[in-house]
Amino acid sequence: MFGYRVPAPDEAMLISGGRRGLGGAPFRVVTGHGKFVLPVFRKTRFLTLAMCESEVAETCVTRQGIALTVKAVIAFKVGNDHESIVNAGQRFLSDQDQMSILTGRIFAGHLRSIIGSMTVEEIVTERQKLATEVLETSKTEMAKIGLSVDSLQIQSIDDGDTGYIEAMSAPHKAAIQRQAQIAQAQATQASVEAQQAAARNQAEYARQTAVVQAEYTAQVDRAQAQAAQAGPLAQAHAQQEVLAAQTELALRAAELRQQQLVAEIVKPAEAEAERIRVLAVADAERMRIQAAAAASHDRVALDRMLIDQLPQIVKEAAAGLSGANVNVLNGADGLSEIAAGLVSQGLTILDSVRKNLGSEGAAGTPSGEVEVRGRGKAGEGRVDID
């Protein structure tokens, strides 16, 4: 918008013309916001609030009369309060580069003053003390011109060709060198001791390694010996197991062969013998039955033949009585008794013949010839049967 001005974050806007600022300042100060400025009747300027830097390289004389060249860097800026902005604006608004020049001159003066009251040793060894004293002495003067110092750093201190600082540092250098030599000697000794310890450790390691190697070799030899012994033993055990297995197999084969022989030869032979025995028994029984049947047949035939011959036997017996002197006392009854006696004697003879045929046939008496003899009161009769 026309006439509306806004300062940057690191700037202060100074508006002159019109009414005066706070505290009777010839301008109004605006920071952090914008403001409408009437053109032509008002004038606007901007004052930097950013950090600025100033370098100082000043030759100073110490309390001992030794000239030293001191280089320092000062970091400063315009204060953030209204009074500092007004003071800085009144002094540096038209030429803001003068702030660095003026600050360097102010610090150079304070630096010469403070170094003049100190010795080289104090300046060299207590740089922070020097910087603090310079800041404290310049703070009031810098505040009057609206500036505040953030830091002061002493960059270098040089004594030129006098060699004072170097001479001052010689004892320290000698002590440091001595300490360095001692440290070097200690380090060398420690290195030697470390090397000796390493050599001892290496020797001990070699010895232990040799011992371990020897033990390992002995264990390997023992293991190999055991393996060499275990080999034949294992082989013998294996052969023994093989022989046992072969023996068992042979026994099983023999049992199987025996069973096979029994099944193929013995059982058929026993069956054949049993068959022959059964056939022989059956044949003997058949022959016995036939013999019994034949004997029974012959006896029946003999009985028939004897029966058929009975009348002839009685006749022959009667013929034997024909020449005998027989007296019949009781007439017809007495004759009947004689006839009955003849018949009874014939039956007795027949029975005797049967018995004699049964016993004498086995003793070898010729079959087919029967001798019958009888004796009566009147004489003796004989009957031959062919």
C-alpha positions as CSV (number, residue, x, y, z in Angstrom):
1,M,0.0,0.0,0.0
2,F,1.2,3.5,-0.9
3,G,2.8,5.1,2.2
4,Y,2.8,2.0,4.4
5,R,6.4,1.0,5.4
6,V,7.6,-2.2,7.2
7,P,11.1,-2.6,8.6
8,A,13.0,-5.9,8.2
9,P,13.4,-8.2,11.3
10,D,17.0,-6.9,11.8
11,E,16.2,-3.3,11.1
12,A,14.8,-0.3,13.0
13,M,12.6,2.1,11.0
14,L,13.3,5.8,11.9
15,I,10.5,8.2,10.9
16,S,11.5,11.9,11.1
17,G,9.2,14.9,10.5
18,G,6.0,15.5,12.4
19,R,6.0,15.0,16.1
20,R,9.0,13.9,18.0
21,G,9.7,10.5,19.4
22,L,9.9,9.2,22.9
23,G,12.2,11.0,25.3
24,G,12.4,14.0,23.0
25,A,14.2,12.0,20.2
26,P,14.1,13.8,16.8
27,F,12.5,10.7,15.2
28,R,10.2,7.9,16.0
29,V,11.5,4.3,16.2
30,V,9.5,1.4,14.7
31,T,10.6,-2.2,15.0
32,G,8.8,-5.5,14.4
33,H,5.7,-4.0,12.6
34,G,4.7,-1.6,9.8
35,K,3.4,1.9,9.9
36,F,1.7,4.2,7.5
37,V,4.1,7.1,6.6
38,L,2.7,10.2,5.0
39,P,4.7,10.9,1.9
40,V,6.5,14.2,1.4
41,F,5.7,15.2,4.9
42,R,7.6,12.4,6.6
43,K,11.0,10.8,6.0
44,T,11.9,7.2,6.7
45,R,15.3,5.7,7.3
46,F,16.4,2.2,8.3
47,L,19.2,1.4,10.9
48,T,20.7,-2.1,10.9
49,L,20.4,-4.1,14.0
50,A,22.4,-7.0,12.6
51,M,25.7,-8.3,14.0
52,C,28.8,-6.4,13.0
53,E,32.5,-7.2,13.2
54,S,35.6,-5.1,13.8
55,E,39.2,-6.2,13.6
56,V,42.0,-4.7,15.7
57,A,45.8,-5.0,15.1
58,E,47.6,-2.8,17.6
59,T,51.2,-2.6,18.8
60,C,51.2,-2.4,22.6
61,V,53.9,-2.0,25.1
62,T,53.8,-4.1,28.2
63,R,54.8,-3.1,31.7
64,Q,58.2,-4.6,31.0
65,G,58.7,-2.3,28.0
66,I,58.4,-5.1,25.5
67,A,56.4,-4.2,22.4
68,L,53.7,-6.7,21.4
69,T,51.5,-6.8,18.4
70,V,48.1,-7.9,19.4
71,K,45.3,-8.9,17.0
72,A,41.7,-9.2,18.1
73,V,38.2,-9.4,16.7
74,I,35.2,-7.7,18.2
75,A,31.6,-8.7,17.6
76,F,29.1,-5.9,18.3
77,K,25.7,-4.6,17.3
78,V,23.2,-1.8,17.9
79,G,21.4,-2.4,21.2
80,N,17.8,-3.6,21.0
81,D,16.4,-1.0,23.4
82,H,14.9,2.3,22.3
83,E,17.6,4.4,23.8
84,S,20.5,2.5,22.1
85,I,18.7,2.7,18.7
86,V,18.2,6.5,19.2
87,N,21.9,7.0,20.2
88,A,23.2,4.9,17.3
89,G,20.8,6.5,14.9
90,Q,21.9,10.0,15.8
91,R,25.6,9.0,15.3
92,F,25.7,6.4,12.5
93,L,22.5,6.7,10.5
94,S,24.0,8.6,7.7
95,D,27.2,6.4,7.6
96,Q,26.7,3.1,9.3
97,D,30.1,1.8,8.3
98,Q,31.6,4.1,10.9
99,M,30.4,1.8,13.6
100,S,33.1,-0.8,12.9
101,I,35.8,1.9,12.5
102,L,34.9,3.6,15.7
103,T,34.5,0.4,17.6
104,G,38.0,-0.7,16.5
105,R,39.6,2.5,17.6
106,I,37.8,2.4,21.0
107,F,39.0,-1.2,21.6
108,A,42.5,-0.4,20.4
109,G,42.8,2.4,23.0
110,H,41.5,0.2,25.8
111,L,43.7,-2.7,24.7
112,R,46.9,-0.5,24.9
113,S,45.9,0.7,28.3
114,I,45.3,-2.7,29.8
115,I,48.3,-4.4,28.1
116,G,50.5,-1.6,29.5
117,S,49.6,-2.7,33.0
118,M,50.4,-6.3,32.4
119,T,53.6,-8.4,31.9
120,V,54.2,-10.6,28.8
121,E,53.8,-13.7,30.9
122,E,50.4,-12.5,32.1
123,I,49.3,-11.5,28.6
124,V,50.5,-14.8,27.1
125,T,49.1,-17.1,29.8
126,E,46.0,-15.1,30.7
127,R,44.4,-14.1,27.4
128,Q,40.9,-14.5,28.7
129,K,41.6,-12.2,31.5
130,L,42.9,-9.6,29.1
131,A,39.7,-9.9,26.9
132,T,37.4,-9.6,29.9
133,E,39.2,-6.5,31.2
134,V,39.0,-4.8,27.8
135,L,35.3,-5.6,27.5
136,E,34.5,-4.3,31.0
137,T,36.4,-1.0,30.4
138,S,34.8,-0.4,27.0
139,K,31.3,-1.3,27.9
140,T,30.3,2.1,29.3
141,E,31.8,3.9,26.4
142,M,30.2,1.6,23.8
143,A,26.8,2.0,25.5
144,K,26.9,5.8,25.1
145,I,27.1,5.4,21.3
146,G,24.3,2.8,21.3
147,L,26.5,-0.3,20.7
148,S,26.7,-3.5,22.7
149,V,29.7,-5.9,22.4
150,D,28.9,-9.6,22.3
151,S,32.5,-10.9,22.4
152,L,36.2,-10.1,22.1
153,Q,38.7,-12.7,20.9
154,I,42.5,-12.3,21.1
155,Q,43.7,-13.9,17.9
156,S,47.5,-13.5,18.3
157,I,50.3,-11.9,20.3
158,D,53.6,-11.3,18.6
159,D,56.8,-9.9,20.1
160,G,58.5,-9.3,16.7
161,D,62.2,-10.0,16.6
162,T,62.8,-9.7,20.3
163,G,62.4,-13.4,21.0
164,Y,61.1,-12.7,24.4
165,I,58.1,-15.0,24.1
166,E,60.3,-17.7,22.6
167,A,62.9,-17.3,25.4
168,M,60.1,-17.3,27.9
169,S,58.9,-20.5,26.5
170,A,62.4,-22.1,26.4
171,P,62.3,-23.4,29.9
172,H,58.9,-24.8,29.2
173,K,60.2,-26.1,26.0
174,A,63.2,-27.7,27.7
175,A,60.9,-29.1,30.4
176,I,58.6,-30.3,27.7
177,Q,61.5,-31.8,25.7
178,R,62.8,-33.3,28.9
179,Q,59.4,-34.7,29.7
180,A,59.1,-35.8,26.1
181,Q,62.5,-37.5,26.3
182,I,61.5,-39.2,29.5
183,A,58.2,-40.1,28.0
184,Q,60.1,-41.3,24.9
185,A,62.5,-43.3,27.1
186,Q,59.6,-44.7,29.1
187,A,57.8,-45.5,25.9
188,T,61.0,-47.1,24.5
189,Q,61.4,-49.1,27.7
190,A,57.8,-50.0,27.7
191,S,58.1,-51.0,24.1
192,V,61.2,-53.1,24.9
193,E,59.4,-54.6,27.8
194,A,56.4,-55.2,25.7
195,Q,58.6,-56.8,23.0
196,Q,60.3,-58.9,25.6
197,A,57.0,-59.9,27.1
198,A,55.8,-60.6,23.6
199,A,58.9,-62.7,23.0
200,R,58.3,-64.5,26.2
201,N,54.7,-64.9,25.4
202,Q,55.6,-66.1,22.0
203,A,58.1,-68.6,23.4
204,E,55.5,-69.7,26.0
205,Y,53.0,-70.0,23.2
206,A,55.4,-72.0,21.1
207,R,56.1,-74.2,24.1
208,Q,52.5,-74.7,24.9
209,T,51.8,-75.2,21.2
210,A,54.6,-77.9,21.1
211,V,53.1,-79.5,24.2
212,V,49.6,-79.4,22.7
213,Q,50.9,-80.7,19.4
214,A,52.8,-83.5,21.2
215,E,49.7,-84.4,23.2
216,Y,47.7,-84.2,20.0
217,T,50.2,-86.4,18.2
218,A,50.2,-88.9,21.0
219,Q,46.5,-89.0,21.1
220,V,46.4,-89.5,17.3
221,D,49.0,-92.3,17.6
222,R,47.0,-93.9,20.4
223,A,43.8,-93.5,18.4
224,Q,45.6,-95.0,15.3
225,A,47.0,-97.9,17.4
226,Q,43.5,-98.5,18.8
227,A,42.1,-98.3,15.4
228,A,44.8,-100.7,14.1
229,Q,44.0,-103.1,16.9
230,A,40.3,-102.5,16.6
231,G,40.5,-103.3,12.8
232,P,41.6,-107.0,13.1
233,L,39.4,-107.4,16.2
234,A,36.4,-106.0,14.4
235,Q,37.3,-108.1,11.4
236,A,37.6,-111.2,13.6
237,H,34.3,-110.3,15.2
238,A,32.8,-109.8,11.8
239,Q,34.2,-113.1,10.6
240,Q,32.9,-114.8,13.7
241,E,29.5,-113.3,13.2
242,V,29.7,-114.4,9.5
243,L,30.7,-117.9,10.5
244,A,27.9,-118.0,13.1
245,A,25.4,-116.8,10.5
246,Q,26.7,-119.3,8.0
247,T,26.5,-122.1,10.7
248,E,23.0,-121.1,11.5
249,L,22.2,-121.0,7.8
250,A,23.7,-124.4,7.3
251,L,21.7,-125.8,10.3
252,R,18.6,-124.3,8.9
253,A,19.5,-125.7,5.5
254,A,20.1,-129.1,7.0
255,E,16.8,-129.0,8.9
256,L,15.1,-127.9,5.7
257,R,16.9,-130.8,3.8
258,Q,15.9,-133.2,6.5
259,Q,12.3,-132.1,6.3
260,Q,12.5,-132.3,2.5
261,L,14.0,-135.9,2.7
262,V,11.3,-136.8,5.2
263,A,8.7,-135.4,3.0
264,E,10.2,-136.9,-0.2
265,I,11.6,-140.3,0.9
266,V,10.8,-141.3,4.5
267,K,7.1,-140.5,4.4
268,P,6.6,-142.1,0.9
269,A,8.6,-145.2,2.1
270,E,6.6,-145.4,5.3
271,A,3.4,-145.0,3.3
272,E,4.6,-147.8,0.9
273,A,5.6,-150.1,3.8
274,E,2.2,-149.4,5.5
275,R,0.5,-150.2,2.2
276,I,2.5,-153.4,1.7
277,R,1.8,-154.4,5.4
278,V,-1.8,-153.6,5.0
279,L,-1.9,-155.6,1.7
280,A,0.0,-158.5,3.4
281,V,-2.4,-158.5,6.3
282,A,-5.3,-158.4,4.0
283,D,-3.8,-161.2,1.9
284,A,-3.1,-163.3,4.9
285,E,-6.6,-162.7,6.2
286,R,-7.9,-163.6,2.8
287,M,-5.9,-166.8,2.8
288,R,-7.0,-167.6,6.3
289,I,-10.5,-167.0,5.3
290,Q,-10.1,-169.1,2.2
291,A,-8.3,-171.8,4.2
292,A,-11.1,-171.7,6.8
293,A,-13.6,-171.8,4.1
294,A,-11.7,-174.7,2.4
295,A,-11.4,-176.6,5.6
296,S,-15.0,-176.1,6.4
297,H,-15.8,-177.3,2.9
298,D,-13.7,-180.4,3.2
299,R,-15.2,-181.2,6.6
300,V,-18.6,-180.9,5.2
301,A,-17.6,-183.0,2.3
302,L,-16.0,-185.6,4.6
303,D,-19.1,-185.6,6.8
304,R,-21.2,-186.3,3.8
305,M,-18.8,-189.0,2.7
306,L,-18.8,-190.6,6.2
307,I,-22.6,-190.5,6.3
308,D,-22.7,-192.0,2.9
309,Q,-20.3,-194.8,4.1
310,L,-22.2,-195.3,7.4
311,P,-24.4,-198.1,5.9
312,Q,-21.3,-199.8,4.6
313,I,-19.6,-199.5,7.9
314,V,-22.6,-201.1,9.6
315,K,-22.7,-203.7,7.0
316,E,-19.1,-204.6,7.5
317,A,-19.7,-204.7,11.2
318,A,-22.6,-207.0,10.7
319,A,-20.5,-209.1,8.4
320,G,-18.0,-209.5,11.2
321,L,-20.7,-210.9,13.3
322,S,-21.9,-213.3,10.7
323,G,-19.4,-216.0,11.7
324,A,-19.7,-215.2,15.3
325,N,-21.6,-217.4,17.7
326,V,-24.4,-215.1,18.9
327,N,-27.0,-216.2,21.3
328,V,-30.2,-214.1,21.3
329,L,-31.9,-214.5,24.6
330,N,-34.9,-212.2,24.4
331,G,-36.1,-212.9,20.9
332,A,-37.0,-210.0,18.7
333,D,-36.1,-207.4,21.3
334,G,-32.7,-208.9,21.7
335,L,-32.2,-208.7,18.0
336,S,-33.3,-205.1,17.9
337,E,-30.8,-204.3,20.6
338,I,-28.1,-205.8,18.6
339,A,-29.0,-203.8,15.5
340,A,-29.3,-200.6,17.6
341,G,-25.9,-201.4,19.1
342,L,-24.4,-201.8,15.6
343,V,-25.8,-198.4,14.5
344,S,-24.6,-196.7,17.7
345,Q,-21.1,-198.2,17.2
346,G,-21.1,-196.9,13.6
347,L,-21.9,-193.4,14.9
348,T,-19.2,-193.7,17.5
349,I,-16.7,-194.7,14.8
350,L,-17.9,-191.8,12.6
351,D,-17.3,-189.3,15.4
352,S,-13.8,-190.8,16.1
353,V,-13.0,-190.5,12.5
354,R,-14.0,-186.8,12.5
355,K,-11.7,-186.1,15.5
356,N,-8.9,-188.1,14.0
357,L,-9.2,-186.2,10.8
358,G,-8.9,-182.9,12.6
359,S,-5.8,-183.8,14.6
360,E,-4.0,-186.2,12.2
361,G,-4.6,-184.0,9.2
362,A,-2.3,-181.4,10.7
363,A,0.3,-184.1,11.6
364,G,0.7,-185.4,8.1
365,T,-1.9,-188.2,7.9
366,P,-2.8,-188.6,4.3
367,S,-6.2,-187.2,3.6
368,G,-8.5,-189.5,1.8
369,E,-7.6,-192.7,3.7
370,V,-9.5,-193.4,6.8
371,E,-8.9,-196.6,8.9
372,V,-11.9,-197.7,11.0
373,R,-11.5,-200.6,13.4
374,G,-14.1,-202.1,15.7
375,R,-14.3,-205.0,18.0
376,G,-17.5,-206.7,19.0
377,K,-18.2,-209.7,21.2
378,A,-18.3,-212.0,18.3
379,G,-15.0,-210.8,16.6
380,E,-13.2,-207.9,15.0
381,G,-14.2,-205.9,11.9
382,R,-12.2,-203.4,9.7
383,V,-13.3,-200.7,7.2
384,D,-10.9,-198.9,4.8
385,I,-12.0,-195.7,3.1
386,D,-10.1,-194.3,0.2
